[in-house]
Every structure is written in structure tokens, then in C-alpha cells.
Amino acid sequence: MTDTPGGTSALPPSARRSDRGGHGPVLVVGVVALGVAALVVVAAVRALLGSSGPVLPYSLCRSGHSLRALPELTGRRLLTSWQADPVVLVALAGAVLLYGTGLRRLARRGERWPIWRACSFGAGIAVVLLAVCSSIAVYDMTLFWAHMVQHLMLIMLAPVFLVMGRPLTLLLAASRPPTRARIEGWLASRPGQLITSPAVALALYTAVIVGAHLTGLTDQVLGDVWAGQLEHLVYLLAGVLFFQLLFGDEPIHWQLSMPGRQLLLMFAMAVDTFVGVVLLQSTVPVSTLAHPGWGPTPVSDTQAGGAVMWVGGDGLMALLAIALYLTWARRPQSSRTQLSMFERARIGLAAQRAEAEHSADPAVATAALDMDADERAWQSYNRWLERLNREG
């Protein structure tokens, strides 16, 4: 058994057949259990802090009239005001269970997965949960600055933790060879390379940040609950695609050098600065669902949101730039400059084909081209993975 690029190992098919069972019932039960656990935790926190009222203060789709009469946001309500969004809870529970299923498959084979990567993925899920279920979400349609804090959590903070968990690498390591081959084939295809390219990632990040705040779209989103849900998803996906290129190190075509990653980060920081400064100087307020009488004036609230984007966004980007450099500096010298994953994969497959062509045994030659055929083919595949692991 040898190590894969994600820190795991490949085994022959005979050791993998036990992974083929269905996990549908387990997934459903787990999702329900996680949703119930989330409600219990929220109720416990509210009880400890002396908060009264129901755990679900608003309708499940957040379109109840109580949204128009929110009390003043105090320090206590910042901790005790929660909402349970069933759509988000189910989606997050599904993501956790799928990640956990991958870990369990690797554990069955005796393969290791770095604990810190699993913790990082869990931290990303926790940030999303806070962004859409905590007091930030409760007041995100009433206070624009809270809405902006939520945006930073969804497009910057959560994606960094999620991609550092390397879910794509885990998926490839836990999948059977046919599934893995299909995923790798799509990633190597033109659509896959285009979607994961730096140009598309930066363009999408810019379009989301600028389009959501400087085109009047925010006025529509803050008045429509379901548009807000879609906005959350778009922000998270845009952040994952962008920060994957910086912190993910997944087996995709694009493997940027450190100067390239820092340059991409600087472009994104410029976008945040531009939007923040424009909002900070704005004299036209953003239209929230119902601006409270106890809060700042609409113009002040809009300018506060701009300050959050400028100072908070640039501050987070600066911290990420430092973390990116420190992560790169700790790598071995040999792994700082490397070919893309698929360049190395093509080299490995070419070597396998050459081995098959020069084999005197026709059966061995056939097996070398079909890695799931027999033990000898799997040994060849393991040697290839080991070479990739040594190369970084």
C-alpha cells in the first residue's frame, strides 16, 4: 500500500468492494439528526443566556411580518438571536456526511487523512452556519452593515477553510477507479479547465462583489427572501472557486506559482477596496426590508457597510496573503515549482503504456492499461501515485 497525493493510499479492488453499499438511509437519518442537534444547541445557548421566546422567531422562509419589527441589536441579542434555515441546515448536513463518508472509506482501508484538513472543512461549515443562522443573518435584511459582514463570511472566510479541507482530493481518494477516472477526465477537459481557471475565478469574484453592491441588485435582494438565499449560494461558490486557486492545492489543471497567487489576491483586494470606498462615500442609501428607528440612518448604515467591505475585506485579504506566504515557505524546495497535476498524470500514464507495450505477457499488457483489472495493474497504479507524492 502506497501514499497518494492527498496523503492516502490506493488498494486493489478486492479490498475496495465493501465500499459499494448504499448510504441513502444513513444520509437521511444523519441530516435529520444534525438539524435536530443544531436546534438543541441553539435552545441551550439561549437558555443559558436567559433569552426568552421561541427558538424559531421567524417563519421558516423568513417572510413573516416579524421581520419588520426586530428589536434593537444589543450585545445580548447578538448572541441569542438565531434562526433555523432548514434549506441551509440540510445542505450543510449533507456536505458533512459526504465528507465523513469519504473519511470512513479511507479508514476502512487503513489509509490516513490529515486531521487538520478535516477540522478545516468543519470550520468552513461552521462559518457558513454562523453566517446564515446567527444574529448576523437575523438582521441581514434590516441592517446593511450586517449584510456586508455576512458577505465577507461567505465569500472569503468560509471558502478558505473549506478548500483547505481538500474535498476534491478526498473524493478522488475515496472513489472507485471508474468514478475517479470520470472525475479526472472532466477536470482535464476544456470545460473543467475553463471553470477552474484564474481568469474565470477572478471575473466571477469581481462580478459578484461589484454587481451585488453597485448596481442596485442589493435593493432587490434585501426585499426578497428567496433572492437572498440564492445570493448566499452564489457568494459561497464564487469564493470556493477563487480561493481554491490560492489555498486548495487540489488536483486541477491550474497550479499557480506563489507570485501568481499573490497577484491574484492583490486583484481581488483592489476590487474590495473599490467597492468599499464607493459605498463609504455614497449619499444614496441601500434599501433594506424595513429600516429600524433605533439603528443608524439609512445613509450612515450604507456607509458603515462600505467601511466593513473596505477595512474588513482588505484586512482579511492581508491576513490571507501572509498565511499564503507562510504556507508556501514551509513547503520543500522541490514542491515550490512544479508541473500541473495533469501534466504529471500524462507522464505517469505514458510510462504505464510503455511498460505494457514492452511486456512479453499479453495479459499483463492488457491489465496495465486497465488499472482495475488485477493486482499487478494496481501495483503499477500505486507506483505512479507514489511518484506523484514524491514530486509534491
Secondary structure, DSSP 8 states (H G I E B T S, - for coil): -EE-TTS-EE--GGGTGGGGS--HHHHHHHHHHHHHHHHHHHHHHHHHTT--S-S--S-TTS-SGGGGG-----HHHHHH-----HHHHHHHHHHHHHHHHHHHHHHHTT----HHHHHHHHHHHHHHHHHHHSHHHHTTTT-HHHHHHHHHIIIIIHHHHHHHT-HHHHHHHHS-HHHHHHHHHHHHSHHHHHHTSHHHHHHHHHHHHHHHHHSSHHHHHTT-HHHHHHHHHHHHHHHHHHHIIIII--SSS----HHHHHHHHHHHHHHHHHHHHHHHT--S----SS--SSS--HHHHHHHHHHIIIIIHHHHHHHHHHHHHHHHHTS-GGGTS---HHHHHHHHHHHHHHHHHT-S-HHHHHHHHSTTSSHHHHHHHHHHHHHHHHH-
